[in-house]
């Protein structure tokens, strides 16, 4: 005969688990508009946690002071320079848009110069089934679309600035408490999650390793390539060096794409317009300095610490960017690393169970 008390308790447990799931999903929905800010607050806390530990040994057990000092250091060396570069790039982007709008920078003329200098391109496109006039028309259409996009974004710049400042403030606010209380939060999460303490520690460790390696690695590579690209553009007197440096930094976040997608067409244009010295300098500097920086730094800072092959880093980065936007250059490799870690745990534990079962069969008495 079934026990009514146990049946009632079982029903209550299931109802509570359903309520727990429902409130968790609702809470995730509430946090969704601030996902980027919250994610980057976690990233800042993880990246600068070793620095906070060092400050703690110097300053003593003062959690508020050490967390605040750590956060201010992150603002000075990372966040503030990024904000300044974004402002400069936006200003140069507006100037470039005005040049295109006022016909001071005619893309049709540039295409005509390239066509005259590289006649083989037209025949190559013809072999692929493209008509040169159609390509030229598409370029003009693209210029109009880009111009419209820039104009619309300039119109809503105030709203975007307010949203950016809100996200930045929220990120710094949450990062402060994560830095201050991180030592208490991680054990609490390990206690709350029903995955097994050993598995949870391994997954948290992998989360921290991949986040730290991907953010530091990709951002260092991006900043180095963007700085080098902007510097050579400024040295050669090309328009909007900060803007193009920022674009090269963004392009370098995608493995196998890199800054060459910007400096290589610029070098071709310089060759086409007869600026052979500048074109040669840009080509040599792009291939020999900017490209080498990517090939040397990325495997050292990203692939080594994430323990993932380059092709998986590429696929997960592109997939992450397609899924959640710019934040995907971290989230994509992070999901891939957690996927590999989870399956590694499963395979290891499954293999242990199989070996134990085999040992039991071998030790069982034979009839």
N, C-alpha and C positions, 0 to 999 in steps of 0.2 A: 504494500500500500504506500502510495507516494505521500511524502511529508508536505502539507500545505505551506508550512513556514519556509521550507527550502524552495518550493515553487515560487512563492511570492518574492523571496530574496533574489532568485534568479531573474525574475521579470524586472525587478527594480534595478538590478545590475545592468541588464540590457537597455532599459530605458535611460539609465544614467549615461551609458556609453553613447547612445544615440544623441542625448542632449549635449554631451561633451563634443561629439563630432560636429553637431549643428552649430554650437557656439564658436568652435574653432574655425569653421568655414566662414561664419559671419565676421569674425575678427579679422581673418585674412582679407575679406572683402573691404573692411574698413581701412586696412593698411595699404590696400592695392594702389591708391593714388600716390602714395609716398614710398613705393617699393624701391625706386632708385636711391633715394636719400637714405633709407634704412639699410640697404645693401652696402652702400659706400661707408656708412658709419661703422658697420661690422668690419669692412675691409680696413679702414683706418685703425680701428682698435687692434685688429690682428697684426697689421704691419708694424705698428709702433709699440706693441706690447713689450718686446725685448728692451726697447729704450726706456719704457716706464719702469721695468724691473731694475734697470741700472740706476735710474734716478732714485728709486726707492732705497737702494743700498746707500746712496750718497746722502739723501735727505731724511732718512728714517721713515717710520711708519706714519706717513701723512697722506692718506689716500686722495683727499681732495686736492691737495697741493701738487702731488706728483701727476695726477690725471690732468690737471689744468696746464701744468708746464709741458707735459707731453703733447697735449692738444695744440698749444701755442706753437711748439716747434714744428708740428705737422702743418699748421697754417702758414708759417713763415717759409718753409722750404718747399712746400708742394702746392697748397691750395691757393695762396696769394699769387705766386707766379703764373699759375694756370688761369686765374681770373684776369690778370693783367694781359696775358697773351690773347685770351678770348676777346677782350675789349679792343685791343689793337687790331686783331684779325677782322673783327666786325667793322671797324672804322675803314680799314683798307678795302674790305669787301664793298662797302657803300661807295667809296671813291671809284672802284673798278666798275660798279654798276652804272654810275653816272657817266663814265667814259663810254661805255657801250650804248647807253641811252642817248647820249649826245653825238653819237657816231664818231667820237674821237678814237675809238678802237673798233675798227670794222673787221668782223670775222670773215666776211666774203673776200676782202683783199688778202687777208692772211692765207686763206685757203688757195687763192689764185697764185700767191707766191710759192706755196708748197707744191702746187701742181706744176708750175714752171720749172722748179728745181728738181723735182722727182717725177719725171714723166712716166716712169715705170709703174708708179702707183695706180695711174688711171687704167693702164692695160691689165694690171693685176686685178683691180676691182671689176673690170669688164669680164674677165675670165670667171669671176665668181658670180656674175649675173647682176652686178650693180652698175647703174648708169651714173656717170659723174655729175650730171645736172641734178639728178635726184638726190645724190649725196650732199651736194652743195645746198639744195633746198632744205634737206633735213637738218643740216647744220644751222641754217638760219632759223628754222622752226625751234631747234633746241635752244638757240640763243634767246629767242623770245620767251620760251618757257622758263628758262633760268632767270631772265630779267623779271618776269612776272612773279616768280617765286621769291626773289630777293625783295621786290617792291612790297609784296604782301607781308613778308616777315619784318620789313622796316616799319610798316604801318602798325604792326602789333608788337613792336619792340618793348614798349612800356610794360605791357602785360607779361611778356616773356621774362623781362628783367625782374619783375615782382615775383613771378613764379620761381625763377632761379634763386633769388635771395631767400625766399621761403624754404626751398629745398636745402640750400646751403646752411641756413640757420638750424633747421631740423637735424641735418646730418651732424653738425658740430655738437648740438645739444645731446643727441643720443650717443654719439661717440664718447663724450665725456663720461657718461654713466657706464658705458660698456668698459671703458678703461678703468674706471674706479671699482666697479663691482664684478668685473669679468671673472675673477678667481672664485666668486661665489655662484655666479650664474651657470658656469659650465658643470660643476658637480650637481647643481639642481636639475639641469636638463638631463644629465645622465641618470639621475634618480627617477625622473618623471617618464622618460621614454621607455617603451616596452620592447626594446631590441636586444637587451642583454648588455650589462655594463662593459664587458670586454669589447664587444662589437662597437658599442657607442664611442668608447675611447679611441678605437682605431679610426672610426669614421670622422670624429671631431679632429683628430690629428691630421688626417688626410685633407679635410676641409681647410684647416689652417695652413698646411703646407702649400696646397695648390693656390689658394687665394693669395698668399704672400708671394709665391714665386711668379704667378701670372701677372699680378698687378705690378710688382716691382720690375719684373722682366719686361713685360710689354710696354709699360710706361717709360722705363729707362730707354729702351730701344726707340720708342716713338719720340721722346724728347731729344735724344741724341741725333736721330735722323732729321727731325724737324728743324733743330737748331743748325745743323750742318747745311741743310738745304736752304733755309732762310738766309744764312750767312753768305753762301755762294751766290744766291740771287741778288742780295744787296751789293756784294762786291762787283758783280757784273752789271749793275745798274738796271736790273729788270724790275718791272712794276710789281708792287705789293709783295715785297719779300716776306713780311710777317704772315700775311694771308697764305701764301703758297707754302711757307714753312709749316704753318698749322695744318694745311691740307696734306702735306707730305707726312707729318706726324700721324694724322688720322689714317692715311693709307698704309703706313707701316704697321698699324695694329693688326692688319690682315696678313698672315704668313703667305709667302709666295707671291704677294702683290707688291707691297713695299713702295718706297718713295719714287722708284723708277717710273711709275705711271705718270708722274708730274715732270721730273727733270728730263726724261728722255724726249718727250715731245718738244720741250723748250729747247733742247739742244738741236733737234732737227730743224726747228724754226730759225735758230741762229745760223745754222748752215745754209738754209734756204735764202736768207737775207744777206748772205755774204759776210757775216761776222764770224769768220773762220777761227780767229784766235779765241774769242769768247766761247764759241761752240766747242772747241777742243778742250778748253779749260773745264767747262761744265761737264763734258763727257768723261774726261779723266777723273775729275773730282767725284762725279756721281758714281762711276763704276768702282773706282779705287778707294774711295773714302766712305761715302754714304753706304754703298752696297756692302763693303767689308764690315762696317760697323754692325749691320744687320746680321750678316753671316756669322760673325764672331760672338756678339752679345746675346742673341736670341737663344742659341743652344745652351750657352752657359747659364743664363738666368732663368729660362723657362723650361726647356726640355729636361735638364738635369734634375731639377727639384721636383718637377711633376712626375718624373719617371714615365713619361708617355712618349711614343714615337712622334716624329715631326708630322707625319701624315694625319695622325689622329688629332694633334693640336690644331692643324689647319682645318680639318673637317668640323671639329667641335667649335672652333672660333667662328667660322662662317655660319654654321647652324645657329649658334648662340646669337649672333648679330641679327640674323633673319628672324629669330624668335622674339627677342626682347629689345632690339636696337643696339645702341652703342654699348650698353652694359653687358651685352652678350660676349664681348671679347674676354671677359672674366668668367661669366656664368656658364658659357659653353664648355670650356675646358674643365671647369669645376664639376659640372654634371658628368662629364666623361670620366673624370678621375674617381668620383664617388661610385659611378657604375662599375668601373674596374675593381675598386676596392670591395664593394659589396659582393660581386661575383667571386672575387678572390677568397673572401671569408666563407662564402657558401661552399665553394669547391673544396677548400681546406677542411671544413667541418664535415662535409659529406664524405670526403676521402677517409677521414679518421673513423667515421662510423662504419664505413665499408671494411676497413682494416680490423676494427674491433669485432665485427660480425664474423669475419674470416677466422680470426683467432679463436672465437668461441666455437666455431664449427670444428676447427682442428683439435681443440682441447676436449671436445665432447667425446665420451666413451663410445667406442665402436662395438656394435653387436657382434 
